[in-house]
Amino acid sequence: MMLAAAILAGAGAIVLAVTTAAASQEPVFDKSVLPKLFEEIDRRGTPSYYFQQCPADIWRRASGVDDALFSTAGIDYQGCEKDVLACARRCFDGRRGEACFETARVIQEHSPEDKQWTEEMFAQACATGSIGGCTNRGAGILLGRLGLNKLLAAGSANESCPYRAHSN
């Protein structure tokens, strides 16, 4: 009887250890959704439009009326990573800046070669009210990503995009 109880306890410990180890593993991101995501971003058009402008000029241009009334609860990187298409829909349809920002981060993390899409989504995030989106888009401009030199030099130093974005 004691031997059976010991065997049962040992088997239970093994099942618990295996279950705990499996539960602690992060789900693997499904890269097959990226073409659908890029198609959705392209279809919307606004990220490309905002991408070509200075963050100081687009800040909160596309934010929703309800942005001040509702929190961004439930929008985080892990949630967007699990369902990046749903996150992108929250970005576009709900005009949620943090959903745009986290969508950009998912692209940046899982498809670093697709800098254009990342930068466009940071610009969309900025336009929908994400400070992080404006900061990251401004950094992309300042670092000369994707050759948008027209945003770096717009006449005098205090008229250039990095200066205006930093001073606002």
C-alpha positions in Angstrom: 0.0 0.0 0.0 2.8 2.4 0.9 4.6 1.5 -2.3 1.5 2.3 -4.4 1.1 5.6 -2.6 4.8 6.5 -3.2 4.5 5.6 -6.9 1.3 7.6 -7.2 3.0 10.6 -5.5 6.0 10.3 -7.8 3.9 10.2 -10.9 1.9 13.2 -9.7 5.1 15.1 -9.2 6.3 14.3 -12.7 3.0 15.4 -14.2 3.1 18.6 -12.2 6.7 19.3 -13.3 6.0 18.7 -17.0 2.8 20.8 -16.9 4.5 23.6 -15.1 7.4 23.6 -17.6 5.1 23.6 -20.6 3.0 26.4 -19.1 6.0 28.6 -18.5 7.2 28.4 -22.1 6.2 31.4 -24.2 4.1 30.7 -27.3 6.1 30.9 -30.5 5.1 33.8 -32.7 3.5 32.7 -35.9 5.3 34.6 -38.6 2.8 33.4 -41.2 0.5 36.2 -40.1 3.0 38.9 -41.1 2.0 39.1 -44.8 -1.6 39.5 -43.8 -0.6 42.2 -41.3 1.4 44.0 -43.9 -1.5 43.8 -46.4 -3.8 45.3 -43.7 -1.3 48.2 -43.0 -0.9 48.8 -46.7 -4.7 48.7 -47.3 -5.2 51.4 -44.6 -2.9 53.9 -46.2 -2.6 56.2 -43.3 0.6 54.7 -41.9 2.4 55.5 -45.1 1.0 59.0 -45.1 2.1 59.7 -41.5 5.5 58.0 -42.1 6.4 60.8 -44.5 5.7 63.5 -41.9 7.4 64.9 -38.8 6.0 63.5 -35.5 5.5 67.1 -34.3 3.1 67.6 -37.2 1.0 64.4 -36.8 0.8 64.1 -33.0 -2.7 63.0 -32.1 -4.0 63.9 -35.5 -5.9 60.6 -35.8 -6.8 60.1 -32.1 -10.3 59.2 -31.3 -12.7 61.4 -29.3 -13.0 58.8 -26.6 -9.2 58.5 -26.1 -9.3 60.6 -22.9 -12.3 58.7 -21.6 -11.1 55.2 -21.9 -7.9 53.6 -20.6 -5.6 51.5 -22.7 -6.1 48.6 -20.4 -5.6 45.3 -22.1 -3.2 46.6 -24.7 0.3 45.2 -24.1 3.1 43.6 -26.0 2.2 40.0 -25.0 -1.4 40.4 -26.1 -0.5 42.0 -29.4 2.2 39.3 -30.0 -0.5 36.6 -29.5 -2.9 38.2 -32.0 -1.2 40.9 -33.9 -4.0 41.2 -36.4 -6.5 41.9 -33.7 -4.1 44.4 -32.2 -3.8 46.2 -35.6 -7.6 46.3 -35.8 -7.7 48.0 -32.4 -5.1 50.4 -33.7 -7.0 51.3 -36.9 -10.6 50.9 -36.1 -10.4 51.9 -32.4 -7.7 54.5 -33.0 -5.8 53.2 -30.0 -2.3 54.6 -30.0 -0.9 51.9 -27.7 -2.3 49.1 -30.0 -0.4 50.8 -32.9 2.7 51.1 -30.8 2.7 47.4 -29.8 1.9 46.3 -33.3 5.1 48.2 -34.4 7.1 46.5 -31.7 5.9 43.0 -32.7 7.0 43.7 -36.3 10.3 45.2 -35.0 10.9 42.1 -32.9 9.8 39.3 -35.3 10.6 40.8 -38.7 13.5 43.2 -38.2 14.2 43.3 -41.9 10.9 45.0 -42.5 11.9 48.4 -41.1 9.4 50.3 -43.4 6.4 48.6 -41.8 7.8 49.2 -38.3 8.4 52.9 -38.9 5.0 53.3 -40.5 3.3 51.8 -37.5 5.3 54.0 -35.1 4.1 57.0 -37.2 0.5 55.7 -37.0 1.0 55.3 -33.2 2.2 58.9 -32.9 -0.8 60.1 -34.9 -3.2 58.2 -32.6 -1.7 59.6 -29.5 1.1 57.3 -28.4 4.1 59.2 -27.0 6.2 56.1 -27.5 5.2 56.0 -31.1 6.3 59.6 -31.6 9.6 59.0 -29.8 10.4 55.9 -31.8 9.5 57.5 -35.1 11.5 60.6 -34.2 14.5 58.3 -33.4 14.1 56.6 -36.7 14.2 59.9 -38.5 17.2 61.2 -36.5 19.1 58.0 -37.2 18.4 58.4 -40.9 16.4 55.2 -41.3 15.0 54.6 -44.7 16.5 57.7 -46.3 14.0 60.4 -45.3 16.5 63.1 -45.4 13.9 65.8 -46.2 12.7 65.4 -42.6 16.1 66.0 -41.2 16.9 69.3 -43.1 14.0 71.7 -43.5 15.8 75.0 -43.6 17.2 76.4 -40.3 18.0 74.2 -37.4 15.0 75.3 -35.4 12.7 74.3 -38.3 14.1 70.8 -38.7 11.9 67.9 -37.7 14.1 66.6 -34.9 14.3 70.0 -33.3 10.5 70.6 -33.5 9.7 67.1 -32.3 12.1 67.5 -29.3 10.9 71.0 -28.3 7.2 70.1 -28.3 
